[in-house]
Amino acid sequence: MADTMLTEIQLDALREVGNIGMGHAATALSQLVGKTVHLNVPRVMAMDAMSLPKACGGAERMVAGIYIQILGNARGNILIVFPRDNTLSILEKLLSSTPSATALTELEISTLKEVGNILASAYLNALGSMLKMTLIPSIPLFSFDMADTVVARVLGEHGETGSAAFMIETEFTIDSERTSGHIFLLPAAASLDVILNAINA
């Protein structure tokens, strides 16, 4: 699926939904860690789901992935991906400690899963408001591996996923330092038309 299949109005609508959701997520994260967190969505792209490893920086790039299944009136998955260095930077800022470069602790994994849960819940609330539907996130699952392995797991093992994906680029600013990650919305094939029709309405 290419950007040309979506109009600028559709992409702008998805970007606006992302910014609304990330505004709510930033408030929740700020309250969770006691620090000011800003989130921004500079770009939204439509792509084929098989292109996700490339969008993550390459198939062999080490990334942290948080998987959330979308339940409710529309189905699919959300995959939140942070490159390895960005993962360590986010953890350092949130936990005020330096994480290991080789392995993540249970606390660090739990923190990333909670970050993923907050991001996914806020995004689904904003998307659900636009669709006039109830969208519920599942319990988050976590993987720290090469990008192609992380993507293969969510495409092959976790719920309903169609061939289309939307990449919501997300910038984090914590204590005046900026880092980034990606939120991938992977709607089930039956839910894709529902989302696009709602955007057009």
N, C-alpha and C positions, 0 to 999 in steps of 0.2 A: 504493500500500500504506500503510495507516495503522497507528498504534500500536495501535489497538483489535484488529488482527488478530493481535497477539502478546500473550501473557499477561505479567503482571508477572514470573513465574518465568522466562520465556524472555528477557525484556529484562535481568533481573538476571544470567542466565547469560552473555549476551553482554557485559555490563558487566564481569563477573568475568574473562572471557577477555581483555577489553581491558586490565584492570588488571594481570593476570599478564604479558601481552605487553609492556606499557609498562614494567613493572618491569625486565624483561630488557633492553629498549631503553635505559632510563636508565643502566643499568650500562655498556652498550656505548658510549653517547655520552659518558659521563663519562670512560671510558678513552681515547676518541678525542681529546677536546679538553683533557683534563687539568683539567677543572672539574667541580664537582658539579652534576649534572643530575637533576632530579626530574620524573617524568611521572605524570599522574593522569587518570583517565577519569571525569568527573563525570556524564556522561549518554550514553545510547545511544538512538537513535530509529530506527524503521523508516519508510521513505517510498518514494514512487514515484521512480524514477530521474530522471524529467523534472523533479522538484522540486529537483534539486541546485543549480542556479544561485541559486535563492532561499535555500537553506540556506547558501550561501557568502556571503550578504550582498547579493545582487542581481546581475542578469545583467551589468551594466556595471561591476561592481567589479573592480579589478585584483587578480589573485591569482597566486601561484606554485602550479603544479600538478605533482606527480610521479606518473607513471603506472607501475604495476607489474602485469603480467599474472600471474594465478594459474595455475600448471601443476601437474600431478599428478593425484590421484584426484578432485579437484573443480576446476571451472574457473570463471573469472570475472576480475575486475579489482579492483585497489585504486587509488583515487585519493586522494592526500594533498594537501590544500589549505591554504595559508597566505595570509591577506589581505596585501596589499602591505606595510603598515606592520609587521605582525607578522613578515613575511619579513625585512625590514631589521633589525628588532630581534634576531631569532634569529641572523642572520649577524654582527651587531656583537658579540654575546656570544660566539659560537663562534670567531670569527676575531680578536677583539680589535682590530678596525678598523672605520671607518665606511664602509659601502657607499654607492655612488652612488644617488641617488634616481631616476635615469632609466634606467640600464642596469646589468645584472649582469655581472661579469667571469667568465671561464672558471673561476677558482678558486671564486667564489661559487656558480656553477651546480653545479660538481662537489661542493661541500660540501652543497648542498641535496639533490642526488641521493643522496649517501651517507647523509644523515639519513633520506631516504625509504626507502632500502634497509634501513637498520637498523630503522626502525619497522615496515615491511612484513614483514621476515623474522621479527622477534620476535612480531608479531601472528599470522602464519601458523603459526609453531611452536606457539603456545598454542592456536590454533584447531584445528590438526592433531592435537594431543594429545587435545582433547575429542572430535574426530570419529574418532580412531584411524585417521588417514589421513596420507599424506605430501603436503604442500602446498609447492610450490616457487615462489619469486618469480623473475620474469624480470629482465633488466637494466632499470633504471629509465630512463624517458624524462621530459623536462622541458619545461614550457611556462610562459611568463610573459605573461599576456594577460587579457582580460576573462573573467569567470567563465563566461558562456554559451559562449564559444569554447573554453575549456579543457574544459568538460564535453562539448561536442559532439564534440570530438576523441576523448575516451575512449569515448563511447557509439557513435561511428560508425566508428572506425578500429582500435581495439585489442582484438582477441580477442572472446571470447564474453561478452556482458552481457545479463542479463535485465531485466525491468521493475522489479524490487524492489531497494532499496538500504538499507543500514544505515549510519547516521552515528554514528561513534564520536568524540565530542567529546574533545579531548586538550589538557590544560593542561601547559605547560612552565614549570618554574622553574629558571632559570640564574642563578647568583650572586645569589640571593634576589629576582630580578625575574621576574614571571610574564607569560607570553604564551600564546597558544592557537592551535590549528589544528584541522582536521577530517580524520579518516580515514574514507573512504567505502568500504565493502565492497560490491561489485557482483557477486553470484554469477550465473553462468549459470543460465538457467531450469531446466535439468536438475539443477543442484547445490543449488538452494534448498531443495527438500524434504529432501535429504540432511542439510543443516545443521539445519533445523528438527526433523527426526526425532531427530537426535543430541542436540539440546538437551532434547527431551522424554524421552529415555531415562533 
